């Protein structure tokens, strides 16, 4: 995962760097260093973000009302 992909993932979640830092118990400076290339982006952070994105997608599917339009939209996207 590149830093741009990591940043895009945070954007998809609607999270800021500070939000991710708070969620994983790090300083916002640590996350900032990953995104500026000052420090390498840890594999665990990449995995954690990937899991959060999967949960985000799953929650979206689960929380979509079971309307006819929603079902048709899901069929089109699958």
N, CA, C and O atoms as a DFTB+ gen file, in Angstrom:
312 C
 N C O
     1  1       0.853      -1.174       0.000
     2  2       0.000       0.000       0.000
     3  2       0.901       1.241       0.000
     4  3       1.850       1.340       0.779
     5  1       0.586       2.162      -0.874
     6  2       1.341       3.414      -0.921
     7  2       0.759       4.407       0.078
     8  3      -0.329       4.208       0.618
     9  1       1.497       5.462       0.307
    10  2       0.982       6.502       1.209
    11  2      -0.266       7.159       0.620
    12  3      -1.174       7.544       1.357
    13  1      -0.310       7.286      -0.696
    14  2      -1.501       7.859      -1.339
    15  2      -2.717       6.948      -1.142
    16  3      -3.824       7.434      -0.913
    17  1      -2.513       5.636      -1.230
    18  2      -3.600       4.689      -1.011
    19  2      -4.058       4.726       0.452
    20  3      -5.249       4.629       0.746
    21  1      -3.094       4.865       1.354
    22  2      -3.431       4.961       2.776
    23  2      -4.266       6.210       3.023
    24  3      -5.283       6.162       3.714
    25  1      -3.830       7.318       2.458
    26  2      -4.555       8.585       2.614
    27  2      -5.968       8.472       2.009
    28  3      -6.938       8.960       2.588
    29  1      -6.068       7.825       0.841
    30  2      -7.373       7.642       0.192
    31  2      -8.287       6.762       1.054
    32  3      -9.495       6.989       1.120
    33  1      -7.703       5.763       1.707
    34  2      -8.476       4.907       2.598
    35  2      -9.041       5.684       3.773
    36  3     -10.202       5.513       4.147
    37  1      -8.215       6.536       4.349
    38  2      -8.692       7.387       5.436
    39  2      -9.824       8.288       4.954
    40  3     -10.817       8.477       5.656
    41  1      -9.669       8.844       3.749
    42  2     -10.710       9.701       3.176
    43  2     -12.020       8.932       2.987
    44  3     -13.100       9.456       3.259
    45  1     -11.912       7.689       2.521
    46  2     -13.098       6.855       2.324
    47  2     -13.852       6.665       3.636
    48  3     -15.082       6.683       3.667
    49  1     -13.100       6.485       4.711
    50  2     -13.718       6.315       6.031
    51  2     -14.227       7.631       6.606
    52  3     -15.029       7.649       7.540
    53  1     -13.748       8.730       6.030
    54  2     -14.078      10.035       6.596
    55  2     -13.225      10.344       7.818
    56  3     -13.622      11.127       8.680
    57  1     -12.037       9.718       7.888
    58  2     -11.127       9.878       9.015
    59  2     -10.005      10.837       8.659
    60  3      -9.614      10.966       7.499
    61  1      -9.501      11.501       9.677
    62  2      -8.289      12.314       9.554
    63  2      -7.134      11.486      10.107
    64  3      -7.346      10.450      10.738
    65  1      -5.925      11.947       9.866
    66  2      -4.750      11.264      10.409
    67  2      -4.866      11.135      11.925
    68  3      -4.496      10.113      12.503
    69  1      -5.378      12.174      12.550
    70  2      -5.521      12.183      14.010
    71  2      -6.486      11.099      14.469
    72  3      -6.273      10.482      15.512
    73  1      -7.542      10.861      13.703
    74  2      -8.512       9.834      14.060
    75  2      -7.859       8.452      14.067
    76  3      -8.072       7.656      14.982
    77  1      -7.060       8.179      13.032
    78  2      -6.378       6.886      12.963
    79  2      -5.392       6.757      14.116
    80  3      -5.311       5.711      14.760
    81  1      -4.647       7.821      14.370
    82  2      -3.671       7.801      15.461
    83  2      -4.358       7.517      16.793
    84  3      -3.869       6.711      17.584
    85  1      -5.472       8.165      17.039
    86  2      -6.209       7.961      18.279
    87  2      -6.726       6.526      18.378
    88  3      -6.673       5.914      19.445
    89  1      -7.221       6.000      17.271
    90  2      -7.784       4.645      17.259
    91  2      -6.744       3.576      17.565
    92  3      -7.064       2.550      18.164
    93  1      -5.484       3.817      17.151
    94  2      -4.441       2.801      17.356
    95  2      -3.483       3.150      18.484
    96  3      -2.532       2.414      18.745
    97  1      -3.727       4.266      19.150
    98  2      -2.922       4.622      20.310
    99  2      -1.552       5.199      19.996
   100  3      -0.598       4.997      20.746
   101  1      -1.460       5.915      18.890
   102  2      -0.199       6.553      18.510
   103  2      -0.374       8.063      18.466
   104  3      -1.490       8.581      18.525
   105  1       0.746       8.751      18.362
   106  2       0.669      10.199      18.205
   107  2       0.326      10.525      16.755
   108  3       0.622       9.754      15.842
   109  1      -0.301      11.677      16.563
   110  2      -0.633      12.083      15.192
   111  2       0.631      12.345      14.389
   112  3       0.609      12.280      13.160
   113  1       1.724      12.639      15.067
   114  2       3.004      12.868      14.386
   115  2       3.483      11.576      13.723
   116  3       4.033      11.611      12.622
   117  1       3.278      10.436      14.390
   118  2       3.696       9.151      13.819
   119  2       2.985       8.897      12.490
   120  3       3.615       8.521      11.501
   121  1       1.678       9.106      12.477
   122  2       0.903       8.884      11.247
   123  2       1.315       9.897      10.178
   124  3       1.406       9.560       8.998
   125  1       1.557      11.109      10.589
   126  2       2.013      12.140       9.655
   127  2       3.345      11.738       9.018
   128  3       3.557      11.953       7.824
   129  1       4.223      11.164       9.803
   130  2       5.523      10.720       9.272
   131  2       5.357       9.623       8.235
   132  3       6.096       9.579       7.251
   133  1       4.383       8.730       8.450
   134  2       4.139       7.691       7.444
   135  2       3.698       8.323       6.136
   136  3       4.160       7.936       5.063
   137  1       2.801       9.298       6.231
   138  2       2.203       9.873       5.026
   139  2       3.121      10.838       4.292
   140  3       2.911      11.123       3.113
   141  1       4.133      11.338       4.979
   142  2       5.105      12.208       4.313
   143  2       6.336      11.430       3.859
   144  3       7.210      11.977       3.186
   145  1       6.400      10.147       4.231
   146  2       7.547       9.336       3.839
   147  2       8.731       9.468       4.780
   148  3       9.793       8.903       4.520
   149  1       8.565      10.205       5.869
   150  2       9.632      10.359       6.846
   151  2       9.900       9.028       7.546
   152  3      11.039       8.730       7.906
   153  1       8.859       8.238       7.735
   154  2       8.971       6.908       8.334
   155  2       8.189       5.935       7.452
   156  3       7.192       6.312       6.837
   157  1       8.643       4.686       7.391
   158  2       7.919       3.713       6.558
   159  2       6.535       3.413       7.126
   160  3       6.325       3.424       8.339
   161  1       5.618       3.152       6.239
   162  2       4.242       2.805       6.611
   163  2       4.244       1.350       7.090
   164  3       4.482       0.443       6.292
   165  1       3.981       1.112       8.382
   166  2       4.048      -0.249       8.915
   167  2       3.014      -1.179       8.288
   168  3       1.908      -0.763       7.942
   169  1       3.391      -2.429       8.153
   170  2       2.464      -3.415       7.590
   171  2       1.214      -3.563       8.452
   172  3       0.116      -3.742       7.925
   173  1       1.372      -3.490       9.772
   174  2       0.202      -3.643      10.644
   175  2      -0.792      -2.504      10.417
   176  3      -2.002      -2.716      10.487
   177  1      -0.286      -1.294      10.143
   178  2      -1.172      -0.152       9.906
   179  2      -1.918      -0.323       8.586
   180  3      -3.096       0.018       8.476
   181  1      -1.225      -0.850       7.599
   182  2      -1.866      -1.122       6.314
   183  2      -2.964      -2.175       6.482
   184  3      -4.062      -2.027       5.946
   185  1      -2.662      -3.227       7.223
   186  2      -3.642      -4.290       7.468
   187  2      -4.835      -3.769       8.260
   188  3      -5.981      -4.122       7.984
   189  1      -4.553      -2.930       9.240
   190  2      -5.621      -2.371      10.064
   191  2      -6.556      -1.500       9.217
   192  3      -7.778      -1.590       9.337
   193  1      -5.975      -0.663       8.368
   194  2      -6.799       0.190       7.511
   195  2      -7.602      -0.657       6.525
   196  3      -8.772      -0.369       6.272
   197  1      -6.992      -1.684       5.977
   198  2      -7.695      -2.574       5.049
   199  2      -8.891      -3.220       5.734
   200  3      -9.966      -3.316       5.143
   201  1      -8.713      -3.664       6.971
   202  2      -9.809      -4.245       7.726
   203  2     -10.910      -3.215       7.985
   204  3     -12.094      -3.520       7.844
   205  1     -10.524      -2.011       8.360
   206  2     -11.511      -0.954       8.589
   207  2     -12.315      -0.663       7.321
   208  3     -13.524      -0.440       7.385
   209  1     -11.647      -0.666       6.180
   210  2     -12.340      -0.411       4.912
   211  2     -13.310      -1.541       4.575
   212  3     -14.405      -1.292       4.072
   213  1     -12.908      -2.781       4.851
   214  2     -13.805      -3.914       4.613
   215  2     -15.030      -3.826       5.519
   216  3     -16.153      -4.077       5.083
   217  1     -14.806      -3.470       6.776
   218  2     -15.923      -3.302       7.701
   219  2     -16.838      -2.159       7.263
   220  3     -18.060      -2.245       7.385
   221  1     -16.235      -1.101       6.759
   222  2     -17.003       0.040       6.252
   223  2     -17.910      -0.405       5.109
   224  3     -19.088      -0.051       5.069
   225  1     -17.355      -1.183       4.178
   226  2     -18.146      -1.679       3.047
   227  2     -19.237      -2.625       3.523
   228  3     -20.373      -2.551       3.053
   229  1     -18.901      -3.515       4.452
   230  2     -19.869      -4.468       4.964
   231  2     -20.993      -3.758       5.706
   232  3     -22.165      -4.094       5.535
   233  1     -20.643      -2.795       6.514
   234  2     -21.659      -2.041       7.257
   235  2     -22.585      -1.326       6.288
   236  3     -23.793      -1.253       6.518
   237  1     -22.033      -0.804       5.216
   238  2     -22.858      -0.140       4.203
   239  2     -23.862      -1.105       3.609
   240  3     -25.030      -0.761       3.423
   241  1     -23.402      -2.328       3.306
   242  2     -24.308      -3.344       2.758
   243  2     -25.366      -3.735       3.774
   244  3     -26.540      -3.884       3.435
   245  1     -24.944      -3.902       5.030
   246  2     -25.881      -4.349       6.056
   247  2     -26.875      -3.275       6.456
   248  3     -28.001      -3.580       6.848
   249  1     -26.462      -2.019       6.358
   250  2     -27.317      -0.935       6.802
   251  2     -28.169      -0.334       5.699
   252  3     -28.970       0.565       5.952
   253  1     -28.002      -0.825       4.472
   254  2     -28.835      -0.361       3.372
   255  2     -30.241      -0.914       3.563
   256  3     -30.409      -2.120       3.740
   257  1     -31.243      -0.058       3.531
   258  2     -32.609      -0.548       3.730
   259  2     -32.982      -1.565       2.663
   260  3     -32.581      -1.427       1.507
   261  1     -33.736      -2.569       3.035
   262  2     -34.091      -3.625       2.078
   263  2     -35.215      -3.198       1.134
   264  3     -36.239      -3.872       1.024
   265  1     -35.008      -2.081       0.464
   266  2     -36.006      -1.597      -0.489
   267  2     -35.760      -2.227      -1.852
   268  3     -34.695      -2.788      -2.109
   269  1     -36.732      -2.130      -2.693
   270  2     -36.597      -2.669      -4.042
   271  2     -35.444      -1.974      -4.777
   272  3     -34.660      -2.634      -5.460
   273  1     -35.338      -0.666      -4.644
   274  2     -34.269       0.088      -5.312
   275  2     -32.899      -0.340      -4.797
   276  3     -31.953      -0.468      -5.575
   277  1     -32.791      -0.562      -3.483
   278  2     -31.517      -0.981      -2.903
   279  2     -31.118      -2.359      -3.409
   280  3     -29.946      -2.605      -3.693
   281  1     -32.088      -3.257      -3.522
   282  2     -31.801      -4.604      -4.033
   283  2     -31.351      -4.545      -5.486
   284  3     -30.412      -5.239      -5.876
   285  1     -32.013      -3.722      -6.286
   286  2     -31.616      -3.577      -7.689
   287  2     -30.223      -2.979      -7.805
   288  3     -29.433      -3.393      -8.654
   289  1     -29.926      -2.020      -6.965
   290  2     -28.595      -1.397      -6.965
   291  2     -27.532      -2.426      -6.612
   292  3     -26.473      -2.452      -7.239
   293  1     -27.789      -3.266      -5.631
   294  2     -26.831      -4.303      -5.234
   295  2     -26.613      -5.283      -6.370
   296  3     -25.478      -5.679      -6.633
   297  1     -27.682      -5.681      -7.051
   298  2     -27.561      -6.615      -8.178
   299  2     -26.697      -6.001      -9.278
   300  3     -25.866      -6.688      -9.872
   301  1     -26.890      -4.723      -9.546
   302  2     -26.099      -4.039     -10.590
   303  2     -24.625      -3.983     -10.207
   304  3     -23.760      -4.115     -11.072
   305  1     -24.328      -3.791      -8.929
   306  2     -22.938      -3.655      -8.479
   307  2     -22.235      -4.984      -8.318
   308  3     -21.005      -5.022      -8.275
   309  1     -22.976      -6.076      -8.227
   310  2     -22.346      -7.393      -8.076
   311  2     -22.043      -7.972      -9.410
   312  3     -21.509      -9.078      -9.496
